[in-house]
Amino acid sequence: MVRQPLTQSDRERGERLGDALRRARGDRSMVQVATAAGISVETLRKIERGRIPTPAFFTVAALADAVGLSLDDLCRQLTAERPAA
């Protein structure tokens, strides 16, 4: 199976996801949130910086839970922040 190259839209969505998760993390350390989500600190860092623009669904779900966001709220934030076409 060949993976399709990421589009500019995919990369921008990944950056918005990272921003939303970073804001929701607030004062908590990356170590605290990564541990609660069951991922490495490096993975969290890459997601927050948009270097992993399409993380796995279960990773996003675990991170949302770790920072106290529902997936619905996270989706609303990402949709609301989308630039107008």
BAFI-3210 file (N, C-alpha, C; in Angstrom, 3 decimals, decimal comma, padded with zeros to 6 digits):
// residues 85
n [1|2|3|4|5|6|7|8|9|10|11|12|13|14|15|16|17|18|19|20|21|22|23|24|25|26|27|28|29|30|31|32|33|34|35|36|37|38|39|40|41|42|43|44|45|46|47|48|49|50|51|52|53|54|55|56|57|58|59|60|61|62|63|64|65|66|67|68|69|70|71|72|73|74|75|76|77|78|79|80|81|82|83|84|85]
n.u [000,841|000,616|001,310|-000,437|000,872|001,035|-001,263|-001,309|-003,444|-003,756|-001,401|-001,820|-004,091|-002,970|-001,246|-003,134|-004,370|-002,226|-001,837|-004,301|-004,212|-001,940|-002,751|-004,860|-003,429|-002,256|-000,824|000,242|002,906|004,696|005,555|003,763|001,312|001,905|002,510|000,029|-001,465|-000,255|001,820|004,998|007,059|008,392|006,776|004,445|005,524|006,157|003,574|002,342|003,843|003,167|004,586|003,875|001,392|-000,843|-001,775|-002,500|-005,900|-006,525|-004,426|-004,908|-007,380|-006,586|-004,887|-006,666|-008,358|-006,488|-005,952|-008,383|-010,342|-013,220|-013,705|-015,563|-015,515|-012,866|-012,937|-014,773|-013,267|-011,164|-012,537|-013,721|-011,477|-010,590|-009,386|-011,208|-012,406]
n.v [-001,177|002,152|005,187|008,204|011,429|014,116|016,809|020,410|021,272|019,102|019,383|021,910|021,396|019,606|021,340|023,031|021,177|020,534|023,062|023,368|021,226|021,916|024,332|023,336|021,730|023,517|024,523|022,112|019,759|018,467|015,918|014,979|014,961|013,337|010,924|010,377|009,961|007,790|007,870|008,738|011,476|012,721|012,090|013,510|016,103|016,334|016,153|018,431|020,404|020,121|018,376|015,780|015,498|013,907|012,176|008,945|007,926|006,841|007,819|010,581|010,551|009,599|011,673|013,854|013,032|013,034|015,740|016,711|017,242|016,729|014,664|015,762|018,496|019,088|018,656|020,660|022,920|022,724|022,927|025,454|027,068|026,897|028,489|030,779|029,894]
n.w [000,000|-000,899|000,571|000,351|-000,503|001,881|001,887|001,653|003,159|004,922|006,415|007,578|009,127|010,928|012,285|013,491|015,173|016,876|018,082|019,439|021,257|022,729|023,918|025,486|027,199|028,902|031,936|032,586|032,420|029,568|030,047|032,023|030,589|028,361|029,653|030,863|028,579|027,500|025,647|024,132|025,250|023,186|020,983|021,664|021,618|018,879|017,754|018,874|017,645|015,036|013,474|013,236|011,430|011,003|013,268|014,734|015,269|017,844|019,333|019,265|020,586|023,119|023,926|023,950|026,019|028,109|028,426|029,073|027,146|025,162|022,287|020,581|021,318|020,637|017,877|017,151|017,807|015,961|013,576|013,833|013,766|011,235|008,377|006,330|003,098]
ca.u [000,000|001,377|000,681|-000,544|001,568|000,177|-001,592|-001,135|-004,575|-003,412|-000,373|-002,430|-004,955|-002,069|-000,785|-004,261|-004,519|-001,149|-002,134|-005,432|-003,755|-000,997|-003,556|-005,608|-002,459|-002,090|000,383|000,757|004,120|004,577|005,752|002,498|000,284|002,329|002,343|-001,415|-001,979|000,419|002,706|006,277|007,128|008,809|005,587|003,610|006,209|005,992|002,172|002,080|004,528|002,663|005,510|003,078|000,123|-001,964|-001,585|-003,539|-007,115|-006,465|-003,476|-005,642|-008,382|-005,891|-004,416|-007,835|-008,760|-005,453|-006,029|-009,743|-011,168|-013,951|-013,402|-016,486|-014,977|-011,658|-013,366|-015,355|-012,160|-010,431|-013,418|-013,908|-010,242|-010,255|-009,488|-012,258|-011,908]
ca.v [000,000|003,384|006,292|009,433|012,571|015,040|018,067|021,604|021,246|018,118|019,968|022,998|020,768|019,084|022,472|023,456|020,154|020,757|024,284|023,110|020,354|022,682|025,252|022,552|021,217|024,584|024,530|020,756|019,488|017,486|014,597|014,596|014,679|012,174|009,751|010,119|009,491|006,553|008,082|009,327|012,933|013,124|012,024|014,665|017,294|016,369|016,448|019,832|021,280|019,864|017,509|014,581|016,149|012,972|011,120|007,914|008,304|006,490|008,742|011,837|010,309|009,513|013,015|014,661|012,604|013,445|017,190|017,045|017,679|015,677|014,683|016,720|019,840|019,225|018,783|021,994|023,896|022,631|023,423|026,893|027,755|026,715|029,741|030,845|029,569]
ca.w [000,000|-001,014|001,299|-000,424|000,107|002,621|001,227|002,492|004,094|005,959|007,279|008,346|010,122|011,947|013,083|014,333|016,207|017,837|018,836|020,342|022,341|023,548|024,735|026,474|028,178|029,879|032,765|032,793|031,656|028,492|030,657|032,661|029,579|027,583|030,509|031,003|027,281|027,124|024,500|024,527|025,251|021,838|020,119|022,015|021,110|017,424|017,446|019,213|016,688|013,696|012,722|012,953|011,116|010,958|014,260|014,774|015,983|019,259|019,949|019,456|021,628|024,405|024,268|024,297|027,361|029,063|028,667|029,476|026,017|024,458|020,858|019,957|021,541|019,841|016,476|017,002|017,803|014,700|012,517|014,028|013,473|009,834|007,647|005,303|001,756]
c.u [000,889|000,613|000,703|000,223|000,573|-000,057|-001,297|-002,250|-004,320|-002,405|-000,949|-003,346|-004,115|-001,537|-001,895|-004,497|-003,469|-001,387|-003,242|-005,000|-002,796|-001,753|-004,290|-004,678|-002,211|-000,761|000,961|001,979|003,827|004,709|004,452|001,461|000,649|002,144|000,876|-002,005|-001,323|001,281|004,019|006,187|007,509|007,636|004,671|004,229|006,000|004,554|001,886|002,729|004,092|003,566|004,908|001,669|-001,081|-001,743|-002,750|-004,720|-007,005|-005,443|-004,158|-006,670|-007,731|-005,396|-005,577|-008,309|-007,760|-005,512|-007,450|-010,621|-011,962|-013,549|-014,322|-015,965|-013,732|-012,002|-013,955|-014,263|-011,433|-011,249|-013,580|-012,668|-009,841|-010,400|-010,577|-011,649|-012,116]
c.v [001,244|004,491|007,551|010,556|013,482|016,304|019,227|021,657|020,262|018,706|021,080|022,447|020,190|020,184|022,975|022,470|020,350|021,973|024,050|022,239|021,088|023,655|024,493|021,983|022,239|024,510|023,138|020,521|018,474|016,077|014,110|014,167|013,446|010,889|009,382|009,544|008,188|006,669|008,678|010,851|013,431|013,090|013,203|015,941|017,426|016,695|017,919|020,795|021,051|018,979|016,137|015,110|015,213|011,839|010,132|008,374|008,031|007,333|010,071|011,676|010,264|010,881|013,922|014,317|013,103|014,937|017,651|017,605|016,492|015,754|015,644|018,148|020,086|019,423|020,170|023,065|023,881|023,173|024,934|027,674|027,657|028,055|029,671|030,599|030,712]
c.w [000,000|-000,304|000,441|000,272|000,826|001,807|002,174|003,534|005,238|006,943|008,154|009,441|011,258|012,856|013,999|015,469|017,289|018,699|019,856|021,520|023,275|024,461|025,843|027,546|029,264|030,603|033,002|031,917|030,546|029,054|031,292|031,633|028,758|028,382|030,642|029,718|026,834|025,878|025,002|024,487|023,859|020,864|020,400|021,459|019,592|017,024|017,719|018,227|015,250|012,862|012,478|012,669|011,097|011,969|014,236|015,635|017,478|020,010|020,235|020,576|023,006|024,857|024,677|025,710|028,406|029,386|028,985|028,379|025,491|022,991|020,116|020,109|020,700|018,369|016,220|016,944|016,469|013,548|012,607|013,633|012,010|009,104|006,571|003,935|000,812]
res [m|v|r|q|p|l|t|q|s|d|r|e|r|g|e|r|l|g|d|a|l|r|r|a|r|g|d|r|s|m|v|q|v|a|t|a|a|g|i|s|v|e|t|l|r|k|i|e|r|g|r|i|p|t|p|a|f|f|t|v|a|a|l|a|d|a|v|g|l|s|l|d|d|l|c|r|q|l|t|a|e|r|p|a|a]
***
